[in-house]
């Protein structure tokens, strides 16, 4: 997953008291589209396809769905009637990671050239299906979608810069499945060692916790926020994060994106335009102060839950 940089320290001198000015931005069309992602419960594939269409600007969803349905049909054919969950899970791993007629002799694999999906096109599900090379976003999403199709209880969980699959078996046991490593089992301790995170974050359920249906959808949809930030649509990024945080209020990933969006607006509207405090009107000063407070507040919320800038870094 993509790292979000914290960029507030360059504006510490903009700390005046003042009323809010000039930031009542709304994009009702975007708010509606984000809200629509949650109208069909427990349907992560539909969410992913809708988000990918919004990001790419192409209507590839129907074609991509057919490709996923083809994999589902192959998976169904691999599982004998009345199979238990162990057989089903084994078939799922074979479908994706073992070369055979079920995947055209071209198994899915981790893209070592872009493991975090830093290139936006590599986070599109269609690109993963076409190239058979994925990352820590596309791989767990497809694994989960296919697992749910065959009746396995799967959802996503977050670690710093990473998504994994949480699988709950029929006995109530919860297991981590690492989709970037042939769907193998992995202990929480491995993630905590490889992607350091605070005890506070663990205690607050920020990382390594099975996400609810709504939280899973919001996590998938955070790709839209990333796209809006990358393309300089900072106000829309804030609109989208607010809408997603209503579904996943404890997402530190979204909080940090939101704080970064305010930081970029502050840089764009204030830092690049005014060299001295005396150049600004009282209204502009109040506007700068409002942006600064919004920026620091978003990061403070994430930190209160245990997020730090060092998460995921050894």
N, C-alpha and C positions, 0 to 999 in steps of 0.2 A: 504494500500500500504506500501511497505517496506521503512523504514527510511534509508537514506544514511548518514553516518557519515563523517564529515569533518576532514581530517587528514593531515594538512600541517604544524602545528606549530612546530613539532619536527624537522623541517629542515630549520628553518629560518636562520641558519648560512651558508647555501649553497647559497650565493647570489653573485657569481662572474660574471663578464662579460665574454662572450665567445661565440664562434660560435656553431651552432647546430652540434651534433655529435651522430651518431649511432641510430637515431630514424627516419628512413624512412620506417617503417613497413607498408606493404600493404597485404591485403588478398582479392584479386579480386573475388574469389569465394564467399566469405561472402558478399562483396559489391553487387555482382549481386543478391544474394538471398534476401538481404534486399530491393534492388531496385525493385525486382519482386513483392514485397508486394503491390506496388502502381500501378501496371499495370492494375488492374481492379478497377475502381473508385467506391466508395460507396458500398463496399462489405466487411463489417467488419467481417462477419463469415469466409470468405476465409482467411482473414489476421490472425484471431485468430487461425484457424486450422493449418495454415502453421507455425506460430510461435510456437505453442504447439509441433508440430512435430520436429522442430529444437531443442527445449529445451529438450524434453523427449527422443529424438533419436528413437522414434517409429513412424510408419506410421499409426496412428490411425485416421487420418483426415476423411477418407471415412466413417468409422464406426460412428464417432461422428456426421458427417453431417447427416447420416441417422436418428440418434436419434433426432437431431434438426428438421429435416423434419417431423418426426412423431409428434412432438409437434405442428409444424405448421399446420399439417393436422387436429389435434384435435382442434386447435384454429379456423381454418376455419369453422369447423362443428358447433362451438359454436356461430357463428356470423350470424344472419339472413341476407338475401339479402337486399341491400340498407340501411344497418345500418349506423348510423352516428358515428362520432369519439368517442363520449361519450360511446356508446354501445361497440365499439371496445376496448376501453381502459379498460372498466369494465370486458370484457371477458378475456383480457390478464391477468389482476390481478387474476381473478378466476382460470384460467388455472394453474398459477404458485403457488398460495398461499392458495387456498381452496381445501381441500381434495375432490376428486370425481373420477368418472370413467375416466375422461379426463387425470388424472395424476396417475392412478392406486391407488388412495386413499393415495398417498404419496406426499404431497405438498413439495415445495422447501422452505428452511428455512435458516436463518443466522447461520453460524457455530460459536457458542460462544466459542468454544475451540481454534479457530484460526481466529478471525474476520478480521485480516489484511492480511491473506494469507501469513504468514511468512514461512510456510512450502511450498516449491516450488511446490510439487505435488498438493497442494490444489488450485493452480492458473490455473491448466489445466481444460479446459472446460469439458473434458470427466469425470474427477473426480467429478465435480459438478453434471453432469447429472446422474452419477452412484449413488452417495451418497445422492443426494438431499440436501446437506449442502454446502453453498457457503460463499463468502466473498465479500468485497467491490470492487473486480475486476471482478470475474466471474459473480456475480449476475447482475450488471448493463449491462454487455456486452450481456448476454443472453436476458435480458429484452428489450434492444434496438434492437437486431436482430429480435426478434419476433414482436416487435412493427412496425418495418420497413416493415416486411413481410405483415402486414395487412394495410399498407398504412399510418401509423402514422409518422409524421415528428419528428424523434428522433435522437439525437446524444449524445455524452458523454460530460461531463464537469469535470474539476479537482478541488479538494480541497486538502489541505495538507493530504497526506497518504490516499486519498479517491477518488473514482470515483462515479459520479452520472449521472442520465439521464436528459437531457434537452429536454423537449417536447414543440413544437410550435404548437398551435392549429390553426384551419382554420381562426380564427379572428386575428391572429398575436400575440396572447398572449403567453408568454414563461413561462413555469412552470418547477420546479424541481420535479422529481419523485425519491423517495428514494427506490431503489430496495432491500435494506437490511431490509426494514420495510414495506413489503407487497405492494410496489409500491406507497406508500402514498405521498401526496404533502408535500413539505417542503420549507420554505422561505429561501432566502439567509442569512437572519439574524441568522437563526438557525445554519447554517454551520459556520458562522463567530463567533458565540458564542462557539460552541462545538469544532471547529478546527480553532483556532485563526490564522489570516493572516493580513498582513499590508494593509493599505489604498493604498499604492503605488502599491502593487501587484494587487489589485482590479482595480485601475485606468488603469494599463497596461494590463489588461485582462489575467493575469496569472491564476487566479482562478475564478471559477463560471461563465465562459463564454462558450456558446455553441461552441464546436470545429467544424472545417471544416472536410470534409471527410478525407483529408490528415492528419490533426492533430489527428483525431480519430484513424486512422490506425497507426500512429507513437506512440501514447500513448499505444495502444494495444501491439505494437511490443517492447515497452520498457521492457517487460518481458524477452526478449532475452538478453538485456543488463544486466539485473539483474542476469540471469543465467551465463553469461560469467564472471561477477565479482565474483560470488559465487564460481565458479570453477577455479578461478585464471587465466583466459584467458584475462588478462588486455589489451593487445594490440588489441585483437579482439573486446573487449568492446569499445575501442576508435574508431575503424573502424565502428562499428555498430552505435555508437552515432553520429558520423559525418554524416553517411548516413541518419539517422532519423532526425537529425537537419536540413538537407536540405529540408525536408518536413514540419517540425515544428520548425522553427528557434527560437521561443520564449519559448520553453519548458525548464523551469528551472529544472524540474525533470531530463531531459537528461543532462543538463549542469552540475548538481551536480554529476551525475554518472560519467561523463567524468573527472571532477576534481578529484574524488575519485580514478579513474583508474590510473591517473598519479601519485597520491600519493602512491598507492600500488607498482607501478613500481619503484618509488624512494626508497621506503623502501626495496624492494627486491634487487635492483641492487646497491644501494649505502649504505644505513644505515646499513644493515646486513653484509656488506663486508669491510667497511672502518671505522676504529676507529678514525683516525685523518685526518685532511686536508692534512697533509704532505705525507700521504700514497698514495695520488691520483696523477695521471699524469694530465697534463693540459687538455688532451682530456676527461678524466673522469670527471674533474671538470666542463668542459663546458657542458658535457652531463647532469650532475646533475643540473646545472643551468637551462638548457633547460627544464627539467622535472619540476623543481620547478616553473618556469615561466608559463608553461602550466597549472599546477595545480592551481596556484593563479588566472590566467586569467579566467579559467572556473568558479570558484566561484565568481569572481568579476562580470562577465556577469550576473549571476543569481541574485546577490545582486543589481545590477543596475536596475533590473526589479522589485525589491521589495521582493525577497526571503530572508528569514533569517533562521538561524539555529533553531529558536524558533517556526517556523511555525508549527501549529497543536498542540502546547504544551500550556497548561494552566498554 
